[in-house]
Amino acid sequence: MDELTSSLTERSVAEIGISYSGSADWAKEMKESLQAYVEKPISVLETGSIIQTHTGENAWAILVRYHS
């Protein structure tokens, strides 16, 4: 997490999104931690069944789009 937040402070962040499978608890916790780095609300979405088939339960991804 330290490496991610360090990289977020070095660049201008346009959007952050969080995708998860299984419980949303961790995703909501990460949303609260990362919201300070971006103006727009962070999207938190459960991933689709096709992805969940390959990742299994409790997989997650943080997607970051920077301003160019």
PDB file of N, CA, C and O in Angstrom:
ATOM      1  N   MET A   1       0.823  -1.188   0.000  1.00  0.00           N
ATOM      2  CA  MET A   1       0.000   0.000   0.000  1.00  0.00           C
ATOM      3  C   MET A   1       0.869   1.255   0.000  1.00  0.00           C
ATOM      4  O   MET A   1       0.525   2.251  -0.637  1.00  0.00           O
ATOM      5  N   ASP A   2       1.988   1.209   0.709  1.00  0.00           N
ATOM      6  CA  ASP A   2       2.882   2.369   0.760  1.00  0.00           C
ATOM      7  C   ASP A   2       3.414   2.723  -0.623  1.00  0.00           C
ATOM      8  O   ASP A   2       3.504   3.899  -0.976  1.00  0.00           O
ATOM      9  N   GLU A   3       3.768   1.704  -1.406  1.00  0.00           N
ATOM     10  CA  GLU A   3       4.280   1.944  -2.755  1.00  0.00           C
ATOM     11  C   GLU A   3       3.204   2.586  -3.637  1.00  0.00           C
ATOM     12  O   GLU A   3       3.494   3.504  -4.404  1.00  0.00           O
ATOM     13  N   LEU A   4       1.975   2.104  -3.529  1.00  0.00           N
ATOM     14  CA  LEU A   4       0.874   2.667  -4.311  1.00  0.00           C
ATOM     15  C   LEU A   4       0.617   4.117  -3.919  1.00  0.00           C
ATOM     16  O   LEU A   4       0.539   4.982  -4.792  1.00  0.00           O
ATOM     17  N   THR A   5       0.485   4.398  -2.639  1.00  0.00           N
ATOM     18  CA  THR A   5       0.188   5.771  -2.220  1.00  0.00           C
ATOM     19  C   THR A   5       1.340   6.718  -2.560  1.00  0.00           C
ATOM     20  O   THR A   5       1.111   7.891  -2.853  1.00  0.00           O
ATOM     21  N   SER A   6       2.560   6.221  -2.523  1.00  0.00           N
ATOM     22  CA  SER A   6       3.702   7.038  -2.915  1.00  0.00           C
ATOM     23  C   SER A   6       3.607   7.417  -4.390  1.00  0.00           C
ATOM     24  O   SER A   6       3.855   8.566  -4.753  1.00  0.00           O
ATOM     25  N   SER A   7       3.249   6.455  -5.240  1.00  0.00           N
ATOM     26  CA  SER A   7       3.127   6.752  -6.670  1.00  0.00           C
ATOM     27  C   SER A   7       1.949   7.685  -6.947  1.00  0.00           C
ATOM     28  O   SER A   7       1.995   8.468  -7.896  1.00  0.00           O
ATOM     29  N   LEU A   8       0.902   7.611  -6.135  1.00  0.00           N
ATOM     30  CA  LEU A   8      -0.256   8.486  -6.326  1.00  0.00           C
ATOM     31  C   LEU A   8       0.066   9.935  -5.974  1.00  0.00           C
ATOM     32  O   LEU A   8      -0.504  10.854  -6.563  1.00  0.00           O
ATOM     33  N   THR A   9       0.961  10.147  -5.033  1.00  0.00           N
ATOM     34  CA  THR A   9       1.319  11.516  -4.651  1.00  0.00           C
ATOM     35  C   THR A   9       2.248  12.162  -5.672  1.00  0.00           C
ATOM     36  O   THR A   9       2.350  13.388  -5.726  1.00  0.00           O
ATOM     37  N   GLU A  10       2.923  11.353  -6.480  1.00  0.00           N
ATOM     38  CA  GLU A  10       3.884  11.870  -7.455  1.00  0.00           C
ATOM     39  C   GLU A  10       3.243  12.300  -8.767  1.00  0.00           C
ATOM     40  O   GLU A  10       3.881  12.997  -9.557  1.00  0.00           O
ATOM     41  N   ARG A  11       1.992  11.902  -9.022  1.00  0.00           N
ATOM     42  CA  ARG A  11       1.322  12.217 -10.286  1.00  0.00           C
ATOM     43  C   ARG A  11      -0.089  12.722 -10.023  1.00  0.00           C
ATOM     44  O   ARG A  11      -0.630  12.566  -8.928  1.00  0.00           O
ATOM     45  N   SER A  12      -0.667  13.328 -11.047  1.00  0.00           N
ATOM     46  CA  SER A  12      -2.033  13.842 -10.952  1.00  0.00           C
ATOM     47  C   SER A  12      -3.016  12.733 -11.331  1.00  0.00           C
ATOM     48  O   SER A  12      -3.037  12.280 -12.475  1.00  0.00           O
ATOM     49  N   VAL A  13      -3.822  12.304 -10.373  1.00  0.00           N
ATOM     50  CA  VAL A  13      -4.738  11.181 -10.570  1.00  0.00           C
ATOM     51  C   VAL A  13      -6.084  11.690 -11.085  1.00  0.00           C
ATOM     52  O   VAL A  13      -6.684  12.585 -10.490  1.00  0.00           O
ATOM     53  N   ALA A  14      -6.555  11.114 -12.194  1.00  0.00           N
ATOM     54  CA  ALA A  14      -7.857  11.477 -12.762  1.00  0.00           C
ATOM     55  C   ALA A  14      -8.967  10.633 -12.155  1.00  0.00           C
ATOM     56  O   ALA A  14     -10.018  11.155 -11.784  1.00  0.00           O
ATOM     57  N   GLU A  15      -8.734   9.319 -12.054  1.00  0.00           N
ATOM     58  CA  GLU A  15      -9.757   8.405 -11.538  1.00  0.00           C
ATOM     59  C   GLU A  15      -9.110   7.199 -10.880  1.00  0.00           C
ATOM     60  O   GLU A  15      -7.998   6.802 -11.229  1.00  0.00           O
ATOM     61  N   ILE A  16      -9.828   6.626  -9.921  1.00  0.00           N
ATOM     62  CA  ILE A  16      -9.445   5.357  -9.307  1.00  0.00           C
ATOM     63  C   ILE A  16     -10.687   4.482  -9.293  1.00  0.00           C
ATOM     64  O   ILE A  16     -11.786   4.948  -8.992  1.00  0.00           O
ATOM     65  N   GLY A  17     -10.502   3.214  -9.618  1.00  0.00           N
ATOM     66  CA  GLY A  17     -11.590   2.251  -9.535  1.00  0.00           C
ATOM     67  C   GLY A  17     -11.114   1.008  -8.811  1.00  0.00           C
ATOM     68  O   GLY A  17      -9.934   0.663  -8.869  1.00  0.00           O
ATOM     69  N   ILE A  18     -12.017   0.343  -8.136  1.00  0.00           N
ATOM     70  CA  ILE A  18     -11.686  -0.889  -7.425  1.00  0.00           C
ATOM     71  C   ILE A  18     -12.660  -1.961  -7.870  1.00  0.00           C
ATOM     72  O   ILE A  18     -13.874  -1.759  -7.861  1.00  0.00           O
ATOM     73  N   SER A  19     -12.116  -3.103  -8.258  1.00  0.00           N
ATOM     74  CA  SER A  19     -12.923  -4.248  -8.662  1.00  0.00           C
ATOM     75  C   SER A  19     -12.615  -5.389  -7.700  1.00  0.00           C
ATOM     76  O   SER A  19     -11.466  -5.575  -7.299  1.00  0.00           O
ATOM     77  N   TYR A  20     -13.640  -6.152  -7.330  1.00  0.00           N
ATOM     78  CA  TYR A  20     -13.425  -7.222  -6.357  1.00  0.00           C
ATOM     79  C   TYR A  20     -14.335  -8.404  -6.655  1.00  0.00           C
ATOM     80  O   TYR A  20     -15.332  -8.275  -7.365  1.00  0.00           O
ATOM     81  N   SER A  21     -13.978  -9.549  -6.106  1.00  0.00           N
ATOM     82  CA  SER A  21     -14.875 -10.710  -6.077  1.00  0.00           C
ATOM     83  C   SER A  21     -14.948 -11.168  -4.630  1.00  0.00           C
ATOM     84  O   SER A  21     -13.986 -11.021  -3.876  1.00  0.00           O
ATOM     85  N   GLY A  22     -16.074 -11.714  -4.252  1.00  0.00           N
ATOM     86  CA  GLY A  22     -16.253 -12.138  -2.858  1.00  0.00           C
ATOM     87  C   GLY A  22     -16.782 -10.993  -2.016  1.00  0.00           C
ATOM     88  O   GLY A  22     -17.677 -10.261  -2.439  1.00  0.00           O
ATOM     89  N   SER A  23     -16.235 -10.843  -0.839  1.00  0.00           N
ATOM     90  CA  SER A  23     -16.681  -9.817   0.106  1.00  0.00           C
ATOM     91  C   SER A  23     -16.221  -8.423  -0.326  1.00  0.00           C
ATOM     92  O   SER A  23     -15.106  -8.257  -0.821  1.00  0.00           O
ATOM     93  N   ALA A  24     -17.074  -7.438  -0.138  1.00  0.00           N
ATOM     94  CA  ALA A  24     -16.745  -6.054  -0.494  1.00  0.00           C
ATOM     95  C   ALA A  24     -16.035  -5.312   0.635  1.00  0.00           C
ATOM     96  O   ALA A  24     -15.673  -4.148   0.464  1.00  0.00           O
ATOM     97  N   ASP A  25     -15.831  -5.946   1.767  1.00  0.00           N
ATOM     98  CA  ASP A  25     -15.255  -5.265   2.932  1.00  0.00           C
ATOM     99  C   ASP A  25     -13.899  -4.633   2.633  1.00  0.00           C
ATOM    100  O   ASP A  25     -13.681  -3.459   2.935  1.00  0.00           O
ATOM    101  N   TRP A  26     -12.985  -5.408   2.041  1.00  0.00           N
ATOM    102  CA  TRP A  26     -11.650  -4.892   1.756  1.00  0.00           C
ATOM    103  C   TRP A  26     -11.726  -3.757   0.739  1.00  0.00           C
ATOM    104  O   TRP A  26     -11.029  -2.752   0.879  1.00  0.00           O
ATOM    105  N   ALA A  27     -12.560  -3.909  -0.276  1.00  0.00           N
ATOM    106  CA  ALA A  27     -12.694  -2.882  -1.311  1.00  0.00           C
ATOM    107  C   ALA A  27     -13.188  -1.566  -0.711  1.00  0.00           C
ATOM    108  O   ALA A  27     -12.704  -0.497  -1.082  1.00  0.00           O
ATOM    109  N   LYS A  28     -14.133  -1.636   0.198  1.00  0.00           N
ATOM    110  CA  LYS A  28     -14.652  -0.426   0.842  1.00  0.00           C
ATOM    111  C   LYS A  28     -13.582   0.228   1.714  1.00  0.00           C
ATOM    112  O   LYS A  28     -13.492   1.454   1.787  1.00  0.00           O
ATOM    113  N   GLU A  29     -12.783  -0.592   2.367  1.00  0.00           N
ATOM    114  CA  GLU A  29     -11.686  -0.083   3.197  1.00  0.00           C
ATOM    115  C   GLU A  29     -10.649   0.644   2.333  1.00  0.00           C
ATOM    116  O   GLU A  29     -10.162   1.712   2.703  1.00  0.00           O
ATOM    117  N   MET A  30     -10.319   0.055   1.181  1.00  0.00           N
ATOM    118  CA  MET A  30      -9.362   0.672   0.266  1.00  0.00           C
ATOM    119  C   MET A  30      -9.923   1.966  -0.314  1.00  0.00           C
ATOM    120  O   MET A  30      -9.186   2.935  -0.499  1.00  0.00           O
ATOM    121  N   LYS A  31     -11.217   1.985  -0.600  1.00  0.00           N
ATOM    122  CA  LYS A  31     -11.849   3.205  -1.112  1.00  0.00           C
ATOM    123  C   LYS A  31     -11.656   4.346  -0.123  1.00  0.00           C
ATOM    124  O   LYS A  31     -11.287   5.452  -0.519  1.00  0.00           O
ATOM    125  N   GLU A  32     -11.898   4.093   1.141  1.00  0.00           N
ATOM    126  CA  GLU A  32     -11.723   5.121   2.166  1.00  0.00           C
ATOM    127  C   GLU A  32     -10.272   5.592   2.248  1.00  0.00           C
ATOM    128  O   GLU A  32     -10.011   6.780   2.437  1.00  0.00           O
ATOM    129  N   SER A  33      -9.335   4.663   2.106  1.00  0.00           N
ATOM    130  CA  SER A  33      -7.913   5.008   2.196  1.00  0.00           C
ATOM    131  C   SER A  33      -7.424   5.807   0.991  1.00  0.00           C
ATOM    132  O   SER A  33      -6.554   6.666   1.127  1.00  0.00           O
ATOM    133  N   LEU A  34      -7.982   5.525  -0.190  1.00  0.00           N
ATOM    134  CA  LEU A  34      -7.479   6.127  -1.425  1.00  0.00           C
ATOM    135  C   LEU A  34      -8.236   7.375  -1.869  1.00  0.00           C
ATOM    136  O   LEU A  34      -7.747   8.107  -2.729  1.00  0.00           O
ATOM    137  N   GLN A  35      -9.401   7.633  -1.314  1.00  0.00           N
ATOM    138  CA  GLN A  35     -10.223   8.754  -1.785  1.00  0.00           C
ATOM    139  C   GLN A  35      -9.500  10.096  -1.698  1.00  0.00           C
ATOM    140  O   GLN A  35      -9.776  10.989  -2.500  1.00  0.00           O
ATOM    141  N   ALA A  36      -8.605  10.255  -0.769  1.00  0.00           N
ATOM    142  CA  ALA A  36      -7.876  11.522  -0.613  1.00  0.00           C
ATOM    143  C   ALA A  36      -6.977  11.844  -1.809  1.00  0.00           C
ATOM    144  O   ALA A  36      -6.559  12.991  -1.965  1.00  0.00           O
ATOM    145  N   TYR A  37      -6.675  10.864  -2.646  1.00  0.00           N
ATOM    146  CA  TYR A  37      -5.758  11.057  -3.765  1.00  0.00           C
ATOM    147  C   TYR A  37      -6.451  11.442  -5.066  1.00  0.00           C
ATOM    148  O   TYR A  37      -5.783  11.679  -6.072  1.00  0.00           O
ATOM    149  N   VAL A  38      -7.791  11.509  -5.062  1.00  0.00           N
ATOM    150  CA  VAL A  38      -8.529  11.801  -6.294  1.00  0.00           C
ATOM    151  C   VAL A  38      -9.785  12.603  -5.957  1.00  0.00           C
ATOM    152  O   VAL A  38     -10.404  12.387  -4.915  1.00  0.00           O
ATOM    153  N   GLU A  39     -10.160  13.532  -6.847  1.00  0.00           N
ATOM    154  CA  GLU A  39     -11.346  14.360  -6.602  1.00  0.00           C
ATOM    155  C   GLU A  39     -12.644  13.601  -6.842  1.00  0.00           C
ATOM    156  O   GLU A  39     -13.589  13.724  -6.063  1.00  0.00           O
ATOM    157  N   LYS A  40     -12.697  12.817  -7.915  1.00  0.00           N
ATOM    158  CA  LYS A  40     -13.917  12.077  -8.251  1.00  0.00           C
ATOM    159  C   LYS A  40     -14.147  10.950  -7.252  1.00  0.00           C
ATOM    160  O   LYS A  40     -13.192  10.405  -6.699  1.00  0.00           O
ATOM    161  N   PRO A  41     -15.407  10.601  -7.019  1.00  0.00           N
ATOM    162  CA  PRO A  41     -15.688   9.437  -6.163  1.00  0.00           C
ATOM    163  C   PRO A  41     -15.094   8.164  -6.777  1.00  0.00           C
ATOM    164  O   PRO A  41     -15.141   7.978  -7.993  1.00  0.00           O
ATOM    165  N   ILE A  42     -14.549   7.310  -5.951  1.00  0.00           N
ATOM    166  CA  ILE A  42     -13.973   6.046  -6.413  1.00  0.00           C
ATOM    167  C   ILE A  42     -15.096   5.042  -6.643  1.00  0.00           C
ATOM    168  O   ILE A  42     -15.950   4.834  -5.782  1.00  0.00           O
ATOM    169  N   SER A  43     -15.077   4.421  -7.830  1.00  0.00           N
ATOM    170  CA  SER A  43     -16.048   3.368  -8.144  1.00  0.00           C
ATOM    171  C   SER A  43     -15.593   2.060  -7.521  1.00  0.00           C
ATOM    172  O   SER A  43     -14.425   1.686  -7.631  1.00  0.00           O
ATOM    173  N   VAL A  44     -16.512   1.366  -6.868  1.00  0.00           N
ATOM    174  CA  VAL A  44     -16.239   0.044  -6.303  1.00  0.00           C
ATOM    175  C   VAL A  44     -17.276  -0.901  -6.889  1.00  0.00           C
ATOM    176  O   VAL A  44     -18.469  -0.780  -6.609  1.00  0.00           O
ATOM    177  N   LEU A  45     -16.808  -1.849  -7.708  1.00  0.00           N
ATOM    178  CA  LEU A  45     -17.719  -2.742  -8.417  1.00  0.00           C
ATOM    179  C   LEU A  45     -17.318  -4.199  -8.245  1.00  0.00           C
ATOM    180  O   LEU A  45     -16.136  -4.541  -8.257  1.00  0.00           O
ATOM    181  N   GLU A  46     -18.322  -5.048  -8.087  1.00  0.00           N
ATOM    182  CA  GLU A  46     -18.059  -6.485  -8.060  1.00  0.00           C
ATOM    183  C   GLU A  46     -17.774  -6.937  -9.481  1.00  0.00           C
ATOM    184  O   GLU A  46     -18.491  -6.566 -10.411  1.00  0.00           O
ATOM    185  N   THR A  47     -16.738  -7.730  -9.651  1.00  0.00           N
ATOM    186  CA  THR A  47     -16.363  -8.198 -10.977  1.00  0.00           C
ATOM    187  C   THR A  47     -17.363  -9.230 -11.489  1.00  0.00           C
ATOM    188  O   THR A  47     -18.092  -9.841 -10.707  1.00  0.00           O
ATOM    189  N   GLY A  48     -17.391  -9.416 -12.786  1.00  0.00           N
ATOM    190  CA  GLY A  48     -18.340 -10.335 -13.405  1.00  0.00           C
ATOM    191  C   GLY A  48     -17.999 -11.797 -13.168  1.00  0.00           C
ATOM    192  O   GLY A  48     -16.893 -12.136 -12.749  1.00  0.00           O
ATOM    193  N   SER A  49     -18.963 -12.645 -13.444  1.00  0.00           N
ATOM    194  CA  SER A  49     -18.814 -14.081 -13.179  1.00  0.00           C
ATOM    195  C   SER A  49     -17.716 -14.728 -14.015  1.00  0.00           C
ATOM    196  O   SER A  49     -17.095 -15.688 -13.560  1.00  0.00           O
ATOM    197  N   ILE A  50     -17.461 -14.235 -15.214  1.00  0.00           N
ATOM    198  CA  ILE A  50     -16.405 -14.821 -16.051  1.00  0.00           C
ATOM    199  C   ILE A  50     -15.047 -14.603 -15.400  1.00  0.00           C
ATOM    200  O   ILE A  50     -14.241 -15.530 -15.327  1.00  0.00           O
ATOM    201  N   ILE A  51     -14.787 -13.399 -14.931  1.00  0.00           N
ATOM    202  CA  ILE A  51     -13.522 -13.112 -14.247  1.00  0.00           C
ATOM    203  C   ILE A  51     -13.445 -13.893 -12.943  1.00  0.00           C
ATOM    204  O   ILE A  51     -12.399 -14.459 -12.626  1.00  0.00           O
ATOM    205  N   GLN A  52     -14.536 -13.933 -12.182  1.00  0.00           N
ATOM    206  CA  GLN A  52     -14.545 -14.647 -10.907  1.00  0.00           C
ATOM    207  C   GLN A  52     -14.253 -16.130 -11.082  1.00  0.00           C
ATOM    208  O   GLN A  52     -13.671 -16.754 -10.195  1.00  0.00           O
ATOM    209  N   THR A  53     -14.645 -16.697 -12.205  1.00  0.00           N
ATOM    210  CA  THR A  53     -14.344 -18.103 -12.478  1.00  0.00           C
ATOM    211  C   THR A  53     -12.839 -18.341 -12.461  1.00  0.00           C
ATOM    212  O   THR A  53     -12.379 -19.387 -12.003  1.00  0.00           O
ATOM    213  N   HIS A  54     -12.076 -17.380 -12.957  1.00  0.00           N
ATOM    214  CA  HIS A  54     -10.622 -17.535 -13.045  1.00  0.00           C
ATOM    215  C   HIS A  54      -9.897 -17.074 -11.781  1.00  0.00           C
ATOM    216  O   HIS A  54      -8.856 -17.630 -11.430  1.00  0.00           O
ATOM    217  N   THR A  55     -10.433 -16.069 -11.098  1.00  0.00           N
ATOM    218  CA  THR A  55      -9.727 -15.533  -9.927  1.00  0.00           C
ATOM    219  C   THR A  55     -10.125 -16.216  -8.631  1.00  0.00           C
ATOM    220  O   THR A  55      -9.322 -16.301  -7.702  1.00  0.00           O
ATOM    221  N   GLY A  56     -11.357 -16.702  -8.560  1.00  0.00           N
ATOM    222  CA  GLY A  56     -11.859 -17.254  -7.311  1.00  0.00           C
ATOM    223  C   GLY A  56     -12.317 -16.142  -6.382  1.00  0.00           C
ATOM    224  O   GLY A  56     -12.370 -14.974  -6.767  1.00  0.00           O
ATOM    225  N   GLU A  57     -12.645 -16.522  -5.160  1.00  0.00           N
ATOM    226  CA  GLU A  57     -13.135 -15.568  -4.168  1.00  0.00           C
ATOM    227  C   GLU A  57     -12.016 -14.670  -3.657  1.00  0.00           C
ATOM    228  O   GLU A  57     -10.846 -15.053  -3.620  1.00  0.00           O
ATOM    229  N   ASN A  58     -12.413 -13.469  -3.266  1.00  0.00           N
ATOM    230  CA  ASN A  58     -11.535 -12.499  -2.608  1.00  0.00           C
ATOM    231  C   ASN A  58     -10.370 -12.015  -3.460  1.00  0.00           C
ATOM    232  O   ASN A  58      -9.301 -11.707  -2.933  1.00  0.00           O
ATOM    233  N   ALA A  59     -10.572 -11.945  -4.774  1.00  0.00           N
ATOM    234  CA  ALA A  59      -9.593 -11.309  -5.659  1.00  0.00           C
ATOM    235  C   ALA A  59      -9.961  -9.835  -5.766  1.00  0.00           C
ATOM    236  O   ALA A  59     -11.111  -9.466  -5.526  1.00  0.00           O
ATOM    237  N   TRP A  60      -9.010  -8.999  -6.121  1.00  0.00           N
ATOM    238  CA  TRP A  60      -9.289  -7.575  -6.237  1.00  0.00           C
ATOM    239  C   TRP A  60      -8.319  -6.924  -7.208  1.00  0.00           C
ATOM    240  O   TRP A  60      -7.265  -7.479  -7.519  1.00  0.00           O
ATOM    241  N   ALA A  61      -8.684  -5.749  -7.679  1.00  0.00           N
ATOM    242  CA  ALA A  61      -7.813  -4.950  -8.543  1.00  0.00           C
ATOM    243  C   ALA A  61      -8.068  -3.478  -8.243  1.00  0.00           C
ATOM    244  O   ALA A  61      -9.202  -3.063  -8.000  1.00  0.00           O
ATOM    245  N   ILE A  62      -7.003  -2.707  -8.267  1.00  0.00           N
ATOM    246  CA  ILE A  62      -7.117  -1.254  -8.155  1.00  0.00           C
ATOM    247  C   ILE A  62      -6.672  -0.691  -9.496  1.00  0.00           C
ATOM    248  O   ILE A  62      -5.563  -0.960  -9.958  1.00  0.00           O
ATOM    249  N   LEU A  63      -7.544   0.090 -10.113  1.00  0.00           N
ATOM    250  CA  LEU A  63      -7.266   0.675 -11.419  1.00  0.00           C
ATOM    251  C   LEU A  63      -7.085   2.177 -11.249  1.00  0.00           C
ATOM    252  O   LEU A  63      -7.909   2.845 -10.623  1.00  0.00           O
ATOM    253  N   VAL A  64      -6.000   2.702 -11.810  1.00  0.00           N
ATOM    254  CA  VAL A  64      -5.700   4.124 -11.668  1.00  0.00           C
ATOM    255  C   VAL A  64      -5.521   4.730 -13.054  1.00  0.00           C
ATOM    256  O   VAL A  64      -4.772   4.208 -13.880  1.00  0.00           O
ATOM    257  N   ARG A  65      -6.220   5.841 -13.302  1.00  0.00           N
ATOM    258  CA  ARG A  65      -6.026   6.603 -14.543  1.00  0.00           C
ATOM    259  C   ARG A  65      -5.451   7.954 -14.143  1.00  0.00           C
ATOM    260  O   ARG A  65      -6.022   8.683 -13.332  1.00  0.00           O
ATOM    261  N   TYR A  66      -4.302   8.267 -14.739  1.00  0.00           N
ATOM    262  CA  TYR A  66      -3.632   9.533 -14.449  1.00  0.00           C
ATOM    263  C   TYR A  66      -3.998  10.573 -15.503  1.00  0.00           C
ATOM    264  O   TYR A  66      -4.331  10.219 -16.634  1.00  0.00           O
ATOM    265  N   HIS A  67      -3.939  11.853 -15.139  1.00  0.00           N
ATOM    266  CA  HIS A  67      -4.083  12.928 -16.122  1.00  0.00           C
ATOM    267  C   HIS A  67      -2.867  12.877 -17.035  1.00  0.00           C
ATOM    268  O   HIS A  67      -1.759  12.587 -16.585  1.00  0.00           O
ATOM    269  N   SER A  68      -3.075  13.160 -18.319  1.00  0.00           N
ATOM    270  CA  SER A  68      -1.926  13.128 -19.245  1.00  0.00           C
ATOM    271  C   SER A  68      -1.159  14.419 -19.228  1.00  0.00           C
ATOM    272  O   SER A  68      -0.169  14.558 -19.945  1.00  0.00           O
TER     273      SER A  68
END
